[in-house]
Amino acid sequence: MSEHNDTAVAWLRTHFHNDRHRLRNAWLLALATALTGMGLLGLSGWFISAAALAGLAAAGPAVAFNLLAPSAGIRALAMGRTVSRYFERLVSHDATFQVMQRLRTQLFNAILPRIPGPLSYLSSGHLLERLLGDVERLEQAWLGQWQPGLVAAATALVMLALGWLFAGPLAALVMLTLFALITALLITLSRRAAAPLQARMDIRDQMRSQLVQTLQGLPDVLAYGLRPRLLHDWQGRLGTLAGLEHRLALQQAITQALTQSLMQWLAVGVLLVLLVPVQQGVVSAPLALALMLLVLAAAEVTLPLAQAFQRWPDTRSTISRLRTLTDTPLPDQAATGTREPSPDGTLLVDNLRFAWPDAPALFDGLTFSVRAGTPLAVIGASGSGKSTLLHCLMGLQRADAGTIRFGGVVQKDAAPEAWRSGFALLLQQQQLFTGSLRDNLRLARPDADDALLWHTLERASLADVIRRRGGLDLWIGPQGLHLSGGQGRRLSLARVLLRDSPVVLLDEPFTGLEARTADSLFDTLQQTLRERVLIMATHDPRHAERLPQQLILGNTGPVAY
């Protein structure tokens, strides 16, 4: 087994370990299903042939032939096969779904703290493909690959033992040779499928990523008439994808046909090997027929193997992609201590520096203080570091040098959750989720009742609009699609206010609002947040000039006044 295979197998063992007992039971039930099916066909063949021979014999042996025992055995095997098949599906699917649920949760928890950060080079579409598409493909890792393979291996051992026991070493050697040929055929299929599987994965990855981007920018796509061009592009990709699927299906069908042919030839070979023992009286003719039928019944076990081996390269590459995400080092945490700040109404920043890798510093030697009741406006051109500064204060980014102190605790000495719980951040890009308006508000405070939610909407100048549109149960759609840009912005702002944190960081809070609404909301914020530390990053000089403190970021360095 190659190093890549070893790594993939080890990864699967690790993530399937918690459900190993249920998966083992599922494998035993699947093996029981296969063996009872083989036993049913073999016993039926023996019963029919033995009864026929008994009927052709003299009257004495024919009368003495026992019909009840084999017929009871046939009924028992038929019922056993049905029952074991049912419980195998029940147990294996339940265990697999449990594994997938846990894996998807673990992967989401691994992705989230790395964005922004080491995984920022991946688009949301690519990350969605990893979280949904790749995990979905792993559902077949056990059901469609490992379980059929283990059942086939155990069945082969049983057949070898029966062949050796009843037909001698020659029959076992014939079986072993044919099994080796089938294994070589399946390995060849796996290798030939690697390239088209990789190409199929690349196309699916690109299409899902482009689809997510298109849906996110659907208004612009419709406004600029990009729909025909996108449809033409997707039709071309779908045609290529269909060609790859046809190629893979053809390879699988040919391999299945060859595998079934080899099993049929094996059945014929076993029967030919048994001719001499039958002539010598060592093995009865009905038993020889039963052994041949056992081999024919085992052909059913080999049917899933072509698909299992063909998909193994896809599973291996899927695991490699997921390991790339989960093994990516976490970004340096800003707060790594255990101390808990005690809000004292003062935020102190001393000699702060931050620079992106291989880029000049956004700010260096930045020093200022903000107290409750004296808000600070952060001003600067796009790209000057306003948003990054707020992220550093929140603890989402770690500054290269300098200190941030709040509640008597330096940021790096604070417990991460305790530090972030003292801050409420309004991001420049609003984060609204599919669901009701009530659900989106309660992300900030899950225990908030409707009265508190309405009060917060009043402060965000959004209550009247929401009442007219159906109340808190208003379905806002993906990314707040059913709200205007200004309404979505005010909803995000209401969520920040609902959090009731001692430090409030607002990044362009009035984007998308008309001047009169923005001015009214500015006055409301001044009044509502007068007892909190407020820092506002804004492009609007009118609002910046109305705040008692201003901090200008730019190429000439930070200037506070």
N, C-alpha and C positions, 0 to 999 in steps of 0.2 A: 504494500500500500504506500502511495506516495506521501510526501510531507503534507501536501495540501489536503489529501484525504484524511490523514491522521489529525490535522488541526480541526477539520470540519466535524469529524466523528467525536473528538474530545469536546467541542463546543456543544454538540447536540446532547451528549451525555450529561454535561453540566446543567443545561436548561431543561432537560427532561427528567432530571434526577428526582425531583420531588414527587413525581407521578410514576415512578418506576414500578411500583407494585401493581397499579392499575394497568399499566402498559404490559407488564408481564402476564397478568391475567388475560388481557385481550389477546396476547400472542398465543397463550395456551388454548384459549377458546377457538381462535382461528385454526390452530393446528388440529384441535379436536374436530372441527368442521371438515377439514381436508381429509383426515384419516377416516372419519365416519363415511364420507362420500366415497373414498376408495374402497372401504370395507363393504359398503352397500353394493357397489357394482361387482366386486369380487365374489361376495357371498351369493348374490343373485345369479351370477354366471355359474358358480359351483352348483347351486341348487337346481337350476334348470338342466344343466348337463348331467348331474348325478341322477335326477329324476328320470331323464330320458333314458339313460343307460339302465336304470332299474326297471323301467317299463319294458325294455327290450330283452331283459334277462328272463330267467325262468320264473315260474309263479312264486316260488318260495322267497327269493330275495326281493322280488317286487313288493310282496305283501309286507315284508319286514322293514321296508324303507321308512324312515322317520320323517314325516312331513312337518310336524309341529315345531320342532326345534329350529330348523333353518328359517321357516316362515316367521316365527317369533323374533328371530335375530334380525331379519330384514326389516320388520316393523320397528324394532328398537333402534336400529341404525338410522332409519328414515326420520323417526321422531327426534333422535339425538342430534342429527345433522341440522334439523330445523331450529331446535332450541339453542344449540351452541352458536349457530349463525346469528340468531337474534341477539343473544347476550354479548357476542363478540362485537357487533356493531354498536350496541348500547355502551359498552365499557370503553371501547377504543375511541369512539367519537367524544364521549364525555371527557376522557383524559386528555385528548388532543385539544379540545376547546379550552380546558383549564390551562394548558401550557400556553396556548396562543394568547389568552387573556393576560396571563402573567407576563409573557414576553412583550406584548404591545405596551403594557404599563411600564415595564422596565426600560424599554427603548425610549418612550416618551420622557421619562424621568432622566434618561441619559442625554437626550437631545437638548432639553430645555435649558439647563445651566450652561450649555456651550454656545448659546445664541443670545446676544451677540458675542463673538469670540472665535474659537477655532473652527466652528462650522458656519461662519458667516459667508463663506464662499459658495455655499449651497443655497439654491433658491428654495422658496417654500414648496414649489412643485416637486423638486427632487426629494426634499425631506418628507413630503407626503407620500411619495412613492416608496421610500424606505419604510415608513411607518405602516402603510396599508398594503402596498403591493408585495414587498419582500416578506412581511410577516404572513400574509395570506399564502404565499408560495410555500412557506415552511409548514403549512397545515398538512401537506402531503409527505413531509419528511418521514413521518411514522406510518400513516395510513397507506400511503401509496408506494413507499420504498422499503423502509426497514422491516415492517411487519411481513409483507409478502416475501422479502428475501429470507428472513429467518424461518418462516413457515416452509419455504421451498428447501432450505438447507436441512431442516429437521426431517422433512418428508423424504429427502434423498437418503438420509442415514437409515430411516426405517426401511426403505426399499432395498438398500444394500444389505441390511441385516436379513430381511426375508429372502432375498435372492441367494445369499450365502447359505442360509439355513435349509431351504427347500430345494435349491437347484445347484448348489455347490459354488466353488470359487470362480468357475468360468462365467457363470451368469452375473456374479458380482463384478467381475472384471469388465464385462460388456457394459453393464450399467455405469460403472465408473468412467469408462471411456466416453460414453455418450454425454454424461454429465459434464465432463471436461470440455467437450466440444460446445455444448450449450453455453457454458460459462465464458469461453473464449468469444463466442458469437455475441454475447451480451456486452462484454467489455469493448469489443470492436464498435458496437452500436453506440456505446457511451462516448467513445472518443470521437466518432464521426459527428455526433450531435452537438459537441461542445461549441463549434463555430456558429451554426445557425441559432443555437440557444442564446449565445452572447449577443448576436445581432438582433434577435427578437427582444431581448431585454433592453438594449440600447434604444430601439425604436419606441418601446412602451414607456421607457423613462422620459424620453423627449416629448412624447405625446401628452403624458400626464402633466409634465411641467408646463408645457405650452397651454394645455387646457386650463390649468389653475390660473395662469397669468391672464388668459383670455377672459375667464369668468370674473376675475378681480377687476379687469379693465373693460368690462362689457359695454358700459355707456360710451366710452371712447371708441371701441371697435365699431359700434353701430353708427356713431356720429361721423366717423371718418370713412365709412364704407369699406371696412377691411374684411367683412364677413366672406365675400366670394373668394378672396385670395387665401384666407385661412382654410376654407372648405376645400379648395383645390389642393392645398398643401397636405391636408389631412387625408384626402382621398388617395393621393400618391403614397403616403406612408401606410395607409391601410392596405393598399394593393401590395406593397412590399411585404407587409406583415402577413398577409394571406398567403403569399408565395412561400415564406418561411414556414408557416404552419403546415402547408401542403407537403413541403419537403420533409418535415419532421414526421408527419403522419405516414408518409410513404415509407420512410425508414423503419418506423415502428411496425407497420403492417407486414413488411417483408421479414423483419426479424421474428415476429410472432408466427408467421407462416412457416419459416424455417425451423423454429423451435418446436412447433407442433408436429412438423414432419419428422424431426429427430425423435420425438417421444413415440410416435407411431412406429418408426423403424425399430426403436428400442423394444416395443411390445412384441414386434415380430421376431426380433433377435432372441428375446427371452423364450418365446414359444419354441423356436428352433433349437435352442440349447436344451430345452426340457424334453425334446423328442426321445433322446436316448434314455434318460431316466424313466420315462413313461413306458418305453418298450421293455426295459429291464424290470419293470414293476416296482421300482423304488418310489416313484411319484405317480399318483393316480391321474387319469386324464382330466377329471373335473378340477382337481387342484391345479394342474398346469394351466387350464383355461382361466381359473380364478386369478392366478398370478399375472397372466397376460392382461386381464381386465383391470387389475390393480394398477399396472403401468399405464394403461390407457386413461384411467381415471385421474392419475397423477398429472396428466397433461393440463388439467384445469388449474393446477397449482402454478404452472409455469406461465399462464396467460398474462398475469400482471407484471412479470419480470421485465419484459421489453420496455414498458413504460417506466418502470422503476429505474432501470439502468440508464435509460435515455435522459431522464430528468435529474439524475444525480449531479452532472456538471452544473446545472442551473441551481440546484440546492447549494452546492459548494461555493459558487460565486455569490449567491445570496448571503450566505454566512460570512463570506469575506467582506462584503459591503457593510453588513451590520457590525462586524467587529471593528471596521474602520471608524464607525461612529462611536461605539462604546469604549474603544481603547484610546480615543483621542484624549490627550491630557486636559483636565479641567483648567479653565483660566484661573489665574491667580486671584484669590478672593481678597476683597478689600478689608472685610472684617473677619478676623480669624481667632479672636480671643473668646473670653467667657464673661466679661463684665457687661452689665446692663445699664444703659444711660438713664439718668433721672432728669427728665425734662426741666430745664431751668430758663427757657426762653432765650437762649443765646447759642448761636452757631458761629464757631471760630475757624477760619481757614488761614494757614500760615505757610508761605513759601511753597505753594502747590505747583507741581509740574506734571504735564502729561504729553506724551507723543505716541503716535501710532508707529508700528514697526517700519523702519526704513523711511521715516518721514520727519520733517522738522517739528519741533514742539508746538502744540497748539497754544499753550500758555506755560509760562515759566516764572517762578517767583511771585505767584499770585497770592496776595494776602488781603483779607477783608474780614469783617464781622457783621453779623446781622442779628438784631434783637427783635423780639416780639413788639409789634407796633410801629416798627420802622422798616417797611419793606424795601427790598433791593431790586432794581431793574438791571438785568444783564443785557447789554446792547452789543451788536457787532454784525458784520456782514455774514452771509451764508458761508459756512465752513470755518468760521473763526473759533469754534469750540464751545458755543453756548450750550448746546444739547449735551456735549461730552462733559462739561462742567457739572451739569445737573445729575448726570449719571454717576459721576465720581462722588458727589455729595450723597446720593442715594445708596452708594455701595455697589452699583451694577458694574462699574469699571474701577480698576485699582490705579491710583495715581502713581507716577514714577518716583515722586519725591514730595516732601512736605507732609503736613498733618491736617486733619479735619477733626475738630472736637465739638461734641455736643453732649449736653447733660453731664459734663464733668468727665467724659470718657473719650479718649482718642479712638478714632474709627478702627484702627487695626487691632486694638485691644478689646473691642466689643464683640459680643456674640452676634453672629450674622442675623438671626431672626429678630433679636432684640433691637439691633440698629435699624433694620429696614422697617420695623413696626412703628418707629417714630417718624417716618417720612411718608408723604403722599406725593406721587409724581404723576403729572399729566404729560404724557408723551406727545411729541410733535405729530406722530401718526397715531390716530385714534385706534384703540383696540376694542372693537365691538364684536359680539359673538351672536350667532344665530340663536334666536330664542325670543322670549318676551322682554319687554322693557324692565319688568320687575326682576327677572333673572339677571339681567345685566347690571342693575343697580346693586343687587345683593351679593355680587362678587366682592364688593368692598366691605359689606357688613351682612353676613348671612342671617343674623338674628333680627334685622331691622323689620319693623312692622309697616303696614301701609301708611299709617299716619306720618311716620318719620320719612318715608320715601316721598310722600307728597310735599312735606315741608322742605326737603332738599331740592325737589324740582322747582318749588317756588323760588328758592334762593338762586337757582340757575336760570330763572326766567323761562322755564319750559313747561310749567304746570298747565297753563291755559291751552297750549297746543296739544298736549297729551290728553287732556279731558275731551277735546273736540274729536280726537282720533280714536277714542275707545278706552282710554285709561291705561292702567299699569299692565294689562294683559295684551297691549299692542305688540304684535309680532314685527320685530324690526328687520328681519331678514339677515342674510349673510353680510358681514361687514357694515351693518346698519343701512342696507340698501334702501329700505323703505322710509328712511329719514333723509332730510336734506343735509348738506354738509354742515350748515350752522347748527341744526338740531342735533346731529351726531356729536358735534363738538361740545355742545352744552350738556348732553347726556354724559359724556366722558368727564366733564368738569363736575357734574353733580355726583358722580361716583367718587371723585377725589374729595369733595366736601363731606360726603357721607362717611368717609374713612375716619375723619376727626383726628388726624395726626397732628402733633405739635409743630411739625415742619412741613410746609406745603411748597412744592416746586412745580411751577407752571411753565410749560414750554409752548410758546405761541398760543395762549388760551383763546384768543379772539379770531383765529383763522376761520374764514368763511362767514363771518358775521357782518352785517351792515353796520355802519358807523353808529347809528343811534342805539341799536341793541348792544353793541360792544361797549359804548360809554355807560349805558345803564348797568350792564353786568359788571363793569369795572368798579363802579360805585358800590354795588352790592358786595363784591369781593372785599373791597376795602373795609366795609363795615363788618362783614361776617368774620373775616380773618384778622381782625385787629389784635387779637390776643395770641396769635400764632406767628411763628417765624415764616415770612413769605418772601420767596425769591421768584421773580418772573422774567423769563427770557422772551424778548419781544423785538419785532422790527419796527413797531409803531412808535415814533418819537413822541406822539401826543401822550400816550399812556406812560412812557418812560419818564417824561418830564414831570408827571404828576406824582411820582413816587419820591420819597425823601432821599433815597440813595441810588446812584447809578454806577455800574461797572461796565467799562467799555473794553471789549476784547478785539484784538486786531493784530496786524503785522508789527505794529510799533510796540506791542506789549500791552498788558492790562493797565487800565487807568481807572481809579476809583475816585468818586467825588460826591 
